[in-house]
Amino acid sequence: MTSPAELQNQSEPASGQEGLTTPTVSFVTKAFASGLFSGFSPAASGTVGSAVALALYFIPGFELPYVLLPLCALVFLFGVRASDAMEKVYGHDPAEVTIDEVLGMWISLLFLPKSLLVAGLAFFIFRILDIIKPFPARRLDNTKGGLGIMLDDVVSGVYSNLALQLLVATRIL
């Protein structure tokens, strides 16, 4: 995993203009913040980022709370910094940043039985909630910086998880 120091913006001189800098991000920051480059998908980058998260989730043992919970915490902490760096280059809440979808998808799946049905429903519910942004996700989405980028997907992930927990508890799933 990348250290916080590596996630900070780097600057390089703009071509032909002395003293002016153009913000850039390192390759590692770009790979992390874009959910293994899923954010550079030509269409539906958030959906592609969620699919990357789902693929990683199906690694055997990944669903175990003592694996997934610390990963969520680390992705949140590093994701705030990486998203902030990417926002400085690509603008407010850029499509290139999908680490927030990765985190939201994993939160959707926390403490749930690992099955194709549950994972598929989690994917579907999370994507819908991420698009419609129920309160307070929309307000958080309008917040500038990495924290705003990450938190709206955390909210959608929590809501998705609660809906799925209810379905599991009532034996609908």
N, CA, C and O of each residue as an XYZ file, in Angstrom:
692
protein
N       0.861     -1.174      0.000
C       0.000      0.000      0.000
C       0.900      1.226      0.000
O       2.033      1.180      0.480
N       0.401      2.282     -0.523
C       1.141      3.523     -0.665
C       1.133      4.299      0.648
O       0.115      4.375      1.335
N       2.286      4.871      0.982
C       2.361      5.684      2.192
C       1.682      7.028      1.941
O       1.566      7.461      0.794
N       1.233      7.693      3.014
C       0.600      9.006      2.845
C       1.500     10.004      2.114
O       1.002     10.847      1.369
N       2.800      9.921      2.315
C       3.716     10.843      1.650
C       3.675     10.651      0.137
O       3.788     11.619     -0.616
N       3.514      9.394     -0.316
C       3.468      9.127     -1.750
C       2.159      9.586     -2.384
O       2.094      9.802     -3.594
N       1.111      9.736     -1.562
C      -0.180     10.136     -2.090
C      -0.311     11.643     -2.284
O      -1.297     12.111     -2.852
N       0.674     12.402     -1.817
C       0.606     13.854     -1.957
C       0.850     14.243     -3.407
O       1.545     13.550     -4.150
N       0.257     15.373     -3.788
C       0.458     15.888     -5.136
C       1.918     16.201     -5.388
O       2.646     16.639     -4.498
N       2.320     15.968     -6.606
C       3.625     16.384     -7.063
C       3.367     17.491     -8.069
O       2.277     17.564     -8.635
N       4.340     18.347     -8.301
C       4.187     19.390     -9.305
C       5.363     19.359    -10.236
O       6.489     19.053     -9.841
N       5.085     19.684    -11.497
C       6.158     19.794    -12.468
C       5.903     21.036    -13.299
O       4.752     21.435    -13.474
N       6.955     21.655    -13.814
C       6.765     22.878    -14.580
C       5.930     22.622    -15.831
O       6.091     21.600    -16.497
N       5.035     23.564    -16.145
C       4.265     23.478    -17.390
C       5.214     23.753    -18.540
O       6.126     24.569    -18.406
N       5.017     23.095    -19.653
C       5.940     23.224    -20.774
C       5.970     24.659    -21.289
O       4.928     25.253    -21.566
N       7.164     25.202    -21.412
C       7.361     26.525    -21.966
C       7.012     27.684    -21.051
O       7.074     28.837    -21.478
N       6.649     27.414    -19.809
C       6.275     28.502    -18.917
C       7.056     28.378    -17.621
O       6.757     27.534    -16.775
N       8.053     29.224    -17.479
C       8.877     29.215    -16.279
C       8.068     29.656    -15.068
O       7.298     30.613    -15.151
N       8.235     28.971    -13.952
C       7.628     29.372    -12.691
C       6.196     28.890    -12.499
O       5.697     28.916    -11.374
N       5.518     28.451    -13.557
C       4.157     27.949    -13.429
C       4.194     26.433    -13.280
O       5.013     25.760    -13.906
N       3.318     25.909    -12.460
C       3.286     24.464    -12.272
C       1.909     23.919    -12.608
O       0.890     24.584    -12.420
N       1.904     22.713    -13.099
C       0.671     21.988    -13.362
C       0.625     20.839    -12.373
O       1.564     20.045    -12.319
N      -0.451     20.725    -11.582
C      -0.501     19.632    -10.621
C      -0.580     18.278    -11.333
O      -1.255     18.133    -12.352
N       0.109     17.315    -10.784
C       0.082     15.947    -11.306
C      -0.033     14.998    -10.121
O       0.145     15.393     -8.969
N      -0.331     13.756    -10.421
C      -0.350     12.735     -9.376
C       0.554     11.594     -9.826
O       0.738     11.364    -11.021
N       1.108     10.890     -8.861
C       1.993      9.782     -9.183
C       1.211      8.633     -9.799
O      -0.013      8.564     -9.678
N       1.918      7.747    -10.451
C       1.319      6.554    -11.057
C       0.595      5.721    -10.002
O      -0.511      5.238    -10.245
N       1.207      5.550     -8.839
C       0.612      4.732     -7.773
C      -0.682      5.382     -7.270
O      -1.684      4.694     -7.076
N      -0.664      6.679     -7.063
C      -1.867      7.384     -6.624
C      -2.965      7.254     -7.667
O      -4.120      6.996     -7.329
N      -2.606      7.431     -8.933
C      -3.581      7.329    -10.010
C      -4.168      5.915    -10.067
O      -5.378      5.759    -10.233
N      -3.325      4.886     -9.932
C      -3.807      3.495     -9.962
C      -4.743      3.214     -8.788
O      -5.782      2.574     -8.956
N      -4.378      3.688     -7.611
C      -5.193      3.466     -6.415
C      -6.504      4.242     -6.493
O      -7.578      3.663     -6.332
N      -6.422      5.542     -6.737
C      -7.610      6.399     -6.735
C      -8.602      6.008     -7.827
O      -9.808      6.199     -7.673
N      -8.100      5.471     -8.913
C      -8.972      5.095    -10.023
C      -9.422      3.641     -9.934
O      -9.936      3.096    -10.911
N      -9.240      3.011     -8.787
C      -9.688      1.630     -8.630
C      -9.071      0.715     -9.671
O      -9.776      0.058    -10.437
N      -7.742      0.681     -9.691
C      -6.986     -0.100    -10.677
C      -7.311      0.346    -12.107
O      -7.474     -0.477    -13.009
N      -7.398      1.642    -12.286
C      -7.621      2.312    -13.565
C      -9.035      2.148    -14.118
O      -9.286      2.496    -15.272
N      -9.953      1.629    -13.322
C     -11.344      1.519    -13.768
C     -11.955      2.894    -13.986
O     -12.896      3.033    -14.767
N     -11.437      3.907    -13.312
C     -11.937      5.263    -13.475
C     -11.665      5.848    -14.845
O     -12.235      6.877    -15.208
N     -10.804      5.208    -15.602
C     -10.493      5.686    -16.942
C     -11.300      4.951    -18.008
O     -11.024      5.063    -19.203
N     -12.306      4.195    -17.556
C     -13.231      3.548    -18.484
C     -13.938      4.631    -19.285
O     -14.315      5.657    -18.718
N     -14.129      4.433    -20.591
C     -14.772      5.469    -21.393
C     -16.244      5.713    -21.046
O     -16.792      6.764    -21.380
N     -16.879      4.757    -20.386
C     -18.286      4.924    -19.999
C     -18.519      4.251    -18.657
O     -17.910      3.227    -18.351
N     -19.401      4.831    -17.862
C     -19.857      4.249    -16.587
C     -18.690      3.841    -15.682
O     -18.633      2.705    -15.209
N     -17.772      4.762    -15.446
C     -16.591      4.420    -14.645
C     -16.960      3.991    -13.226
O     -16.285      3.136    -12.654
N     -18.006      4.561    -12.652
C     -18.436      4.155    -11.308
C     -18.911      2.720    -11.275
O     -18.630      1.994    -10.322
N     -19.623      2.305    -12.297
C     -20.090      0.922    -12.392
C     -18.916     -0.019    -12.603
O     -18.881     -1.108    -12.029
N     -17.957      0.390    -13.418
C     -16.768     -0.431    -13.647
C     -15.962     -0.543    -12.349
O     -15.468     -1.622    -12.021
N     -15.826      0.557    -11.613
C     -15.122      0.528    -10.329
C     -15.808     -0.386     -9.333
O     -15.144     -1.106     -8.587
N     -17.139     -0.363     -9.314
C     -17.898     -1.263     -8.432
C     -17.685     -2.719     -8.835
O     -17.604     -3.598     -7.978
N     -17.596     -2.971    -10.133
C     -17.354     -4.335    -10.623
C     -15.955     -4.819    -10.227
O     -15.768     -5.993     -9.908
N     -14.978     -3.913    -10.251
C     -13.627     -4.268     -9.796
C     -13.669     -4.653     -8.319
O     -13.057     -5.641     -7.913
N     -14.388     -3.878     -7.522
C     -14.522     -4.186     -6.091
C     -15.165     -5.544     -5.884
O     -14.742     -6.312     -5.019
N     -16.180     -5.841     -6.672
C     -16.875     -7.124     -6.567
C     -15.953     -8.278     -6.954
O     -15.968     -9.327     -6.311
N     -15.162     -8.090     -7.990
C     -14.210     -9.129     -8.409
C     -13.198     -9.416     -7.296
O     -12.887    -10.574     -7.018
N     -12.690     -8.363     -6.664
C     -11.743     -8.545     -5.551
C     -12.420     -9.243     -4.376
O     -11.804    -10.066     -3.699
N     -13.679     -8.918     -4.137
C     -14.452     -9.520     -3.043
C     -14.533    -11.039     -3.192
O     -14.584    -11.757     -2.193
N     -14.544    -11.529     -4.425
C     -14.666    -12.975     -4.638
C     -13.347    -13.727     -4.497
O     -13.309    -14.934     -4.736
N     -12.277    -13.058     -4.120
C     -11.048    -13.755     -3.736
C     -11.373    -14.529     -2.461
O     -11.920    -13.946     -1.525
N     -11.057    -15.811     -2.395
C     -11.391    -16.596     -1.193
C     -10.855    -15.956      0.092
O      -9.681    -15.594      0.178
N     -11.734    -15.826      1.081
C     -11.387    -15.266      2.377
C     -11.513    -13.757      2.465
O     -11.451    -13.198      3.561
N     -11.686    -13.091      1.343
C     -11.757    -11.631      1.320
C     -12.944    -11.112      2.126
O     -12.877    -10.030      2.708
N     -14.031    -11.884      2.159
C     -15.269    -11.461      2.837
C     -15.194    -11.534      4.354
O     -16.060    -10.991      5.040
N     -14.184    -12.189      4.884
C     -14.069    -12.336      6.334
C     -13.933    -10.956      6.984
O     -13.128    -10.136      6.543
N     -14.721    -10.703      8.032
C     -14.701     -9.364      8.643
C     -13.314     -8.895      9.062
O     -13.012     -7.706      8.960
N     -12.460     -9.814      9.534
C     -11.125     -9.385      9.959
C     -10.213     -9.078      8.770
O      -9.106     -8.575      8.959
N     -10.657     -9.371      7.563
C      -9.944     -8.973      6.344
C     -10.600     -7.721      5.765
O      -9.927     -6.722      5.509
N     -11.916     -7.780      5.561
C     -12.622     -6.719      4.850
C     -12.739     -5.423      5.648
O     -12.608     -4.336      5.085
N     -12.983     -5.528      6.938
C     -13.144     -4.317      7.753
C     -11.867     -3.473      7.805
O     -11.940     -2.265      7.576
N     -10.703     -4.057      8.098
C      -9.481     -3.234      8.067
C      -9.171     -2.688      6.676
O      -8.666     -1.573      6.542
N      -9.474     -3.480      5.631
C      -9.264     -2.979      4.272
C     -10.142     -1.765      3.993
O      -9.698     -0.800      3.372
N     -11.383     -1.817      4.450
C     -12.279     -0.668      4.284
C     -11.707      0.561      4.989
O     -11.720      1.659      4.434
N     -11.214      0.379      6.193
C     -10.645      1.506      6.937
C      -9.425      2.085      6.206
O      -9.292      3.302      6.081
N      -8.550      1.217      5.732
C      -7.359      1.681      5.012
C      -7.721      2.355      3.697
O      -7.163      3.398      3.355
N      -8.649      1.765      2.965
C      -9.071      2.361      1.694
C      -9.714      3.721      1.944
O      -9.513      4.651      1.163
N     -10.477      3.846      3.016
C     -11.066      5.145      3.334
C      -9.970      6.175      3.619
O      -9.973      7.262      3.041
N      -9.048      5.838      4.495
C      -7.997      6.790      4.876
C      -7.131      7.196      3.686
O      -6.918      8.384      3.442
N      -6.634      6.206      2.949
C      -5.790      6.525      1.790
C      -6.635      7.098      0.652
O      -6.147      7.910     -0.134
N      -7.900      6.678      0.559
C      -8.785      7.158     -0.493
C      -9.084      8.634     -0.380
O      -9.182      9.326     -1.394
N      -9.230      9.130      0.838
C      -9.461     10.568      1.035
C      -8.284     11.353      0.478
O      -8.471     12.338     -0.238
N      -7.092     10.926      0.799
C      -5.887     11.642      0.333
C      -5.712     11.525     -1.174
O      -5.428     12.513     -1.852
N      -5.883     10.308     -1.697
C      -5.710     10.093     -3.133
C      -6.783     10.834     -3.931
O      -6.491     11.423     -4.972
N      -8.023     10.801     -3.441
C      -9.120     11.497     -4.125
C      -8.889     13.002     -4.127
O      -9.160     13.680     -5.118
N      -8.395     13.509     -3.029
C      -8.084     14.931     -2.930
C      -7.026     15.319     -3.974
O      -7.153     16.338     -4.653
N      -5.990     14.493     -4.086
C      -4.930     14.750     -5.068
C      -5.482     14.700     -6.488
O      -5.139     15.544     -7.316
N      -6.326     13.727     -6.773
C      -6.903     13.585     -8.120
C      -7.844     14.746     -8.434
O      -7.894     15.209     -9.574
N      -8.592     15.224     -7.432
C      -9.513     16.327     -7.646
C      -8.762     17.592     -8.070
O      -9.277     18.388     -8.856
N      -7.574     17.772     -7.561
C      -6.777     18.948     -7.922
C      -6.348     18.912     -9.381
O      -6.099     19.957     -9.982
N      -6.262     17.730     -9.947
C      -5.859     17.581    -11.344
C      -7.066     17.492    -12.272
O      -7.078     18.116    -13.333
N      -8.084     16.719    -11.879
C      -9.198     16.401    -12.777
C     -10.484     17.186    -12.493
O     -11.444     17.071    -13.255
N     -10.528     17.974    -11.424
C     -11.723     18.748    -11.096
C     -12.560     18.086    -10.022
O     -12.228     17.004     -9.537
N     -13.661     18.750     -9.651
C     -14.507     18.296     -8.544
C     -15.088     16.918     -8.809
O     -15.678     16.679     -9.863
N     -14.921     16.013     -7.854
C     -15.444     14.645     -7.887
C     -15.343     14.029     -9.277
O     -16.359     13.708     -9.893
N     -14.114     13.864     -9.771
C     -13.937     13.415    -11.149
C     -14.334     11.950    -11.369
O     -14.223     11.118    -10.469
N     -14.793     11.663    -12.574
C     -15.154     10.289    -12.952
C     -13.944      9.363    -12.863
O     -14.101      8.154    -12.690
N     -12.751      9.914    -12.979
C     -11.530      9.101    -12.916
C     -11.312      8.490    -11.536
O     -10.593      7.499    -11.406
N     -11.920      9.065    -10.514
C     -11.786      8.539     -9.153
C     -12.906      7.532     -8.905
O     -14.085      7.886     -8.886
N     -12.519      6.280     -8.717
C     -13.504      5.223     -8.433
C     -13.178      4.456     -7.158
O     -13.852      3.476     -6.840
N     -12.165      4.881     -6.433
C     -11.860      4.205     -5.165
C     -13.027      4.362     -4.194
O     -13.210      3.528     -3.307
N     -13.817      5.422     -4.354
C     -14.999      5.608     -3.523
C     -16.049      4.540     -3.824
O     -16.717      4.059     -2.908
N     -16.202      4.165     -5.087
C     -17.121      3.063     -5.439
C     -16.609      1.729     -4.920
O     -17.391      0.886     -4.480
N     -15.307      1.539     -4.971
C     -14.725      0.304     -4.427
C     -15.077      0.185     -2.949
O     -15.543     -0.861     -2.498
N     -14.853      1.255     -2.201
C     -15.151      1.252     -0.769
C     -16.643      1.059     -0.518
O     -17.027      0.240      0.317
N     -17.480      1.797     -1.226
C     -18.925      1.680     -1.039
C     -19.425      0.275     -1.326
O     -20.296     -0.237     -0.623
N     -18.878     -0.342     -2.350
C     -19.273     -1.713     -2.691
C     -18.876     -2.670     -1.576
O     -19.664     -3.533     -1.191
N     -17.672     -2.525     -1.057
C     -17.222     -3.409      0.034
C     -18.054     -3.199      1.291
O     -18.369     -4.165      1.985
N     -18.412     -1.967      1.594
C     -19.271     -1.690      2.760
C     -20.628     -2.359      2.552
O     -21.211     -2.889      3.498
N     -21.127     -2.335      1.329
C     -22.409     -2.989      1.014
C     -22.394     -4.473      1.355
O     -23.435     -5.054      1.662
N     -21.223     -5.082      1.302
C     -21.091     -6.531      1.472
C     -20.637     -6.967      2.861
O     -20.606     -8.162      3.157
N     -20.285     -6.008      3.713
C     -19.782     -6.343      5.051
C     -20.797     -7.160      5.863
O     -21.986     -6.841      5.885
N     -20.321     -8.198      6.518
C     -21.110     -9.007      7.463
C     -22.303     -9.704      6.812
O     -23.265    -10.056      7.495
N     -22.245     -9.901      5.509
C     -23.321    -10.601      4.796
C     -22.804    -11.945      4.294
O     -21.600    -12.114      4.098
N     -23.712    -12.904      4.085
C     -23.263    -14.187      3.532
C     -22.721    -13.981      2.113
O     -23.262    -13.199      1.331
N     -21.646    -14.699      1.804
C     -21.026    -14.574      0.489
C     -21.744    -15.508     -0.481
O     -21.612    -16.730     -0.403
N     -22.500    -14.913     -1.390
C     -23.181    -15.682     -2.427
C     -23.344    -14.797     -3.651
O     -23.280    -13.571     -3.558
N     -23.555    -15.426     -4.793
C     -23.764    -14.663     -6.014
C     -25.028    -13.804     -5.919
O     -25.048    -12.675     -6.409
N     -26.073    -14.330     -5.295
C     -27.319    -13.589     -5.154
C     -27.128    -12.335     -4.307
O     -27.530    -11.242     -4.703
N     -26.516    -12.501     -3.147
C     -26.280    -11.355     -2.257
C     -25.354    -10.345     -2.933
O     -25.616     -9.143     -2.889
N     -24.289    -10.812     -3.548
C     -23.345     -9.902     -4.209
C     -24.005     -9.173     -5.369
O     -23.784     -7.976     -5.556
N     -24.814     -9.883     -6.148
C     -25.504     -9.249     -7.262
C     -26.489     -8.186     -6.794
O     -26.553     -7.095     -7.362
N     -27.254     -8.507     -5.761
C     -28.184     -7.524     -5.200
C     -27.441     -6.340     -4.593
O     -27.862     -5.193     -4.747
N     -26.343     -6.615     -3.907
C     -25.539     -5.534     -3.328
C     -25.051     -4.597     -4.432
O     -25.108     -3.376     -4.287
N     -24.577     -5.167     -5.519
C     -24.099     -4.376     -6.650
C     -25.230     -3.497     -7.193
O     -25.050     -2.294     -7.381
N     -26.375     -4.094     -7.439
C     -27.524     -3.399     -8.001
C     -28.021     -2.291     -7.063
O     -28.214     -1.154     -7.491
N     -28.224     -2.624     -5.795
C     -28.723     -1.643     -4.825
C     -27.725     -0.511     -4.628
O     -28.100      0.661     -4.608
N     -26.446     -0.867     -4.482
C     -25.427      0.164     -4.279
C     -25.357      1.112     -5.470
O     -25.289      2.326     -5.281
N     -25.371      0.582     -6.695
C     -25.283      1.441     -7.870
C     -26.473      2.399     -7.947
O     -26.307      3.576     -8.268
N     -27.672      1.890     -7.652
C     -28.860      2.756     -7.671
C     -28.728      3.859     -6.622
O     -28.965      5.031     -6.912
N     -28.348      3.473     -5.395
C     -28.220      4.471     -4.333
C     -27.094      5.455     -4.616
O     -27.203      6.634     -4.282
N     -26.011      4.980     -5.231
C     -24.906      5.873     -5.561
C     -25.330      6.895     -6.614
O     -24.835      8.022     -6.629
N     -26.238      6.500     -7.485
C     -26.720      7.421     -8.521
C     -27.741      8.409     -7.962
O     -27.662      9.605     -8.241
N     -28.702      7.917     -7.172
C     -29.748      8.825     -6.669
C     -29.303      9.613     -5.433
O     -29.871     10.662     -5.130
N     -28.318      9.127     -4.739
C     -27.706      9.810     -3.587
C     -28.725     10.243     -2.526
O     -29.016     11.431     -2.390
N     -29.266      9.271     -1.772
C     -30.214      9.628     -0.708
C     -29.520     10.413      0.404
O     -28.306     10.322      0.588
N     -30.322     11.186      1.142
C     -29.784     12.002      2.233
C     -28.973     11.132      3.204
O     -29.402     10.031      3.551
N     -27.835     11.608      3.633
C     -27.127     12.853      3.352
C     -26.089     12.736      2.247
O     -25.218     13.598      2.136
N     -26.157     11.687      1.423
C     -25.136     11.459      0.397
C     -25.019     12.633     -0.578
O     -23.904     13.029     -0.918
N     -26.135     13.196     -1.033
C     -26.072     14.304     -1.993
C     -25.359     15.512     -1.390
O     -24.543     16.157     -2.048
N     -25.671     15.804     -0.152
C     -25.012     16.935      0.519
C     -23.502     16.675      0.632
O     -22.694     17.576      0.405
N     -23.138     15.462      0.977
C     -21.716     15.128      1.098
C     -21.033     15.151     -0.263
O     -19.871     15.548     -0.363
N     -21.736     14.732     -1.310
C     -21.188     14.729     -2.660
C     -20.839     16.139     -3.117
O     -19.918     16.322     -3.914
N     -21.559     17.130     -2.624
C     -21.291     18.519     -2.998
C     -20.126     19.119     -2.226
O     -19.685     20.229     -2.526
N     -19.622     18.386     -1.229
C     -18.481     18.846     -0.445
C     -17.214     18.702     -1.271
O     -16.967     17.658     -1.875
N     -16.426     19.743     -1.292
C     -15.188     19.728     -2.060
C     -14.117     18.906     -1.339
O     -14.057     18.898     -0.110
N     -13.289     18.226     -2.098
C     -12.159     17.494     -1.542
C     -12.400     16.004     -1.422
O     -13.496     15.505     -1.678
N     -11.359     15.314     -1.031
C     -11.382     13.862     -0.936
C     -12.389     13.316      0.053
O     -12.967     12.254     -0.176
N     -12.610     14.024      1.148
C     -13.567     13.555      2.148
C     -14.976     13.505      1.556
O     -15.702     12.533      1.766
N     -15.356     14.527      0.832
C     -16.671     14.546      0.183
C     -16.804     13.453     -0.861
O     -17.849     12.813     -0.971
N     -15.741     13.240     -1.627
C     -15.751     12.198     -2.655
C     -16.009     10.839     -2.015
O     -16.803     10.052     -2.532
N     -15.357     10.561     -0.911
C     -15.457      9.246     -0.279
C     -16.755      9.066      0.513
O     -17.365      7.998      0.469
N     -17.172     10.097      1.229
C     -18.277      9.926      2.175
C     -19.630      9.652      1.530
O     -20.433      8.916      2.102
N     -19.910     10.221      0.353
C     -21.222      9.950     -0.244
C     -21.360      8.473     -0.606
O     -22.456      7.917     -0.532
N     -20.257      7.835     -0.996
C     -20.302      6.400     -1.308
C     -20.334      5.549     -0.047
O     -20.893      4.452     -0.054
N     -19.745      6.040      1.025
C     -19.861      5.346      2.313
C     -21.327      5.303      2.727
O     -21.820      4.260      3.157
N     -22.028      6.432      2.602
C     -23.448      6.482      2.956
C     -24.249      5.505      2.095
O     -25.065      4.746      2.618
N     -24.023      5.516      0.786
C     -24.743      4.601     -0.108
C     -24.415      3.150      0.219
O     -25.287      2.284      0.142
N     -23.162      2.877      0.583
C     -22.767      1.524      0.982
C     -23.448      1.081      2.262
O     -23.887     -0.064      2.370
N     -23.540      1.980      3.234
C     -24.213      1.663      4.504
C     -25.696      1.395      4.256
O     -26.247      0.426      4.779
N     -26.342      2.246      3.464
C     -27.763      2.033      3.158
C     -27.976      0.708      2.424
O     -28.928     -0.016      2.713
N     -27.097      0.394      1.485
C     -27.190     -0.884      0.758
C     -27.050     -2.055      1.720
O     -27.804     -3.026      1.656
N     -26.077     -1.943      2.605
C     -25.832     -3.008      3.559
C     -27.036     -3.204      4.477
O     -27.443     -4.337      4.737
N     -27.604     -2.109      4.966
C     -28.770     -2.209      5.853
C     -29.951     -2.872      5.144
O     -30.645     -3.698      5.737
N     -30.180     -2.518      3.888
C     -31.267     -3.137      3.127
C     -31.030     -4.641      2.973
O     -31.957     -5.438      3.117
N     -29.806     -5.015      2.684
C     -29.481     -6.435      2.515
C     -29.533     -7.185      3.840
O     -29.975     -8.333      3.886
N     -29.087     -6.548      4.913
C     -29.168     -7.182      6.233
C     -30.631     -7.469      6.575
O     -30.946     -8.521      7.131
N     -31.513     -6.540      6.245
C     -32.941     -6.725      6.486
C     -33.482     -7.898      5.665
O     -34.249     -8.713      6.179
N     -33.092     -7.985      4.417
C     -33.534     -9.090      3.566
C     -33.027    -10.439      4.083
O     -33.746    -11.437      4.037
N     -31.800    -10.459      4.568
C     -31.228    -11.696      5.125
C     -31.937    -12.044      6.433
O     -32.302    -13.200      6.652
N     -32.134    -11.053      7.302
C     -32.762    -11.296      8.608
C     -34.198    -11.780      8.477
O     -34.656    -12.569      9.303
N     -34.907    -11.331      7.470
C     -36.296    -11.758      7.269
C     -36.390    -13.004      6.395
O     -37.476    -13.435      6.007
N     -35.218    -13.571      6.094
C     -35.099    -14.805      5.307
C     -35.634    -14.676      3.884
O     -35.978    -15.675      3.252
N     -35.702    -13.453      3.386
C     -36.052    -13.246      1.983
C     -34.881    -13.685      1.107
O     -35.074    -14.165     -0.011
N     -33.676    -13.517      1.623
C     -32.466    -13.988      0.923
C     -31.910    -15.201      1.634
O     -30.895    -15.754      1.211
